[in-house]
Amino acid sequence: METLRRAVAADALAIRELTRAAYARWVPLIGREPRPMTADYDEAVARHRFDLLYIEGALAALIETLAEADHLLVENVAVSPRFQGRGLGRKLMAHAESIATSSGFREIRLYTNKLFAANIELYLDLGYRIDREEEAKGLGIAVYMSKPLGP
């Protein structure tokens, strides 16, 4: 059974643990921990929206979003290694699009590391376009993507 719920402050530790596990596979590729692995989730949970996806009572995946002035920003999508390959990332991206549409936004945006080619391919497959690439101050090249929503 799957359940989806909004995170509360008490979820910060579980969010940190899931995110660290989900992003660990990228460390050898980029030679450092990706930013989501080092984020302050106590602060992030207080300031951003997190939706947590549970399967059979276990935290399987999450999505972190921020309402900006004219769009919804997907800050983080993380799927526990135990649950990867089941389409949960796609499910959460569709959920983010629903949040954006119900909030009146006509666009959803995200960014990722250029070396995360599998993620970029997923986002392209979901209808996102690459808007620009930019050097991220010693962190590699960030790929900024967006998708128009609605009519």
N, C-alpha and C positions, 0 to 999 in steps of 0.2 A: 504494500500500500504506500502510495506517495502522498505527502502532505507538503504544502508550501505555506510558510508564515513569515511575517515581518520579524526582524531581529530586535532584541531589546539589549540594554546595557550588559546584562549578565551573559550574553552570547559572545562577547568580545574574545574570550580565550578560545572557544571552539572555532570561531571565525579565523583567528590567527593560526591555529593548528591546521585546519583544513587548507588554508591558503599556502602555508609553508610546504605542506605535503604535495599539493597540486603543482606548485611552481618549481619544486626541487629538480625536476627533469631538465629544466632550462639552464641550471647553474653551469654544467660542463660546456654548454654551447656558447654562453656569453662570458664565462669566466668570473662571474659574480652572482650574488643573489639578486633576482629581479626586484624592483621596487615594492611590489605587493608583499614580498616576504619580509620586508623591514618596516612596513607601515605600523603606525600606532593605532591599533584597532579599538582601543578604549575611546580615543578621540573620534575616529572615523564613524563608529556606531552612533555616537552622539550627534554627528553632523550630516551623515549620509543615510540613504535608505539601503538596507540590506534585506534581501529576501532569501530565506533559507529553505532548501529542498531536502526533505527527509524521505528515506526509503526504509520501510520496516523499522522505523524509529531511529535510524542512523543518519547523521548529517552527511548527505551525499554531495551537495553542491550549493553554491551561493552566487548571487549577483549583487553587485554594489552599484547604485546609480545616484546621480546628482541632478537635480533640476537646475538648469542654467537659465539665463534670461530668455533664450529663444530655442532651446533644444534640451533634450535629455542626454546626459553623458553617462555612458557605461564605463565605470572606473575599473571594475574588476569582475571577472567571471572565473570561478574556480570550481573544479570538479575533483573530488577525492580520487586518488589513483585506483582505489578499489571499485569505483563506479564509472571510470572513464570508458568510452566506447559504446555508451548506451544512448547517446543523443541528448544527454542532460544539458550540455552547453547550448545546443539548438533550442531546447525547450525554454531555458532561461532567457535566451536572447528574444524569443517570441514573447515571453512574459514582459521583458523590458519594453518592447514595442507597444504592448497593450498599455503599460503604465504611461508611456509617452503620449499615446493617442488619447487616453482618458484624461490626461492632464492638459490637453489642448496643444501639444507640441506637434509640429509638422516635420520635425527632423530628429534623428537620433545619431549620436556621434560616439566614437571610441578612438583609442589609439593603442598601438602595440609595438613591440620591438620588431624591426625589419627581419631579424634572424628567426623569428617565430613564424616561419613560412606556413606551417600547418594551420595556425590561427588565421593568418591572412587569407589563406584559401577558403577556410570555413566562412569568414565574413564576406568574402566575394560571392561565395555560393549562396549566402543568405540575402544578397542584393545590395550589399554595401559597396561603395566606390572609394578608391584611394583619392584623397583630396591633396595631400602633400606628404613629403618626407622631409625630416629635419634632424640635424645633429642635436642630440640631447646631452650636451655638456659632459662628455666623458662616459655617457651611459649607452652609447651606440646611436643608431638611427631610429627615430620614432616615425611610425607610419600612422598618419591621421586619416580616419575613414568616416564616412557618413552615409546615411540612408534617408531619403525623403519618405514621409509617411502620409497616407491619406491622399485625397484629391488635390 
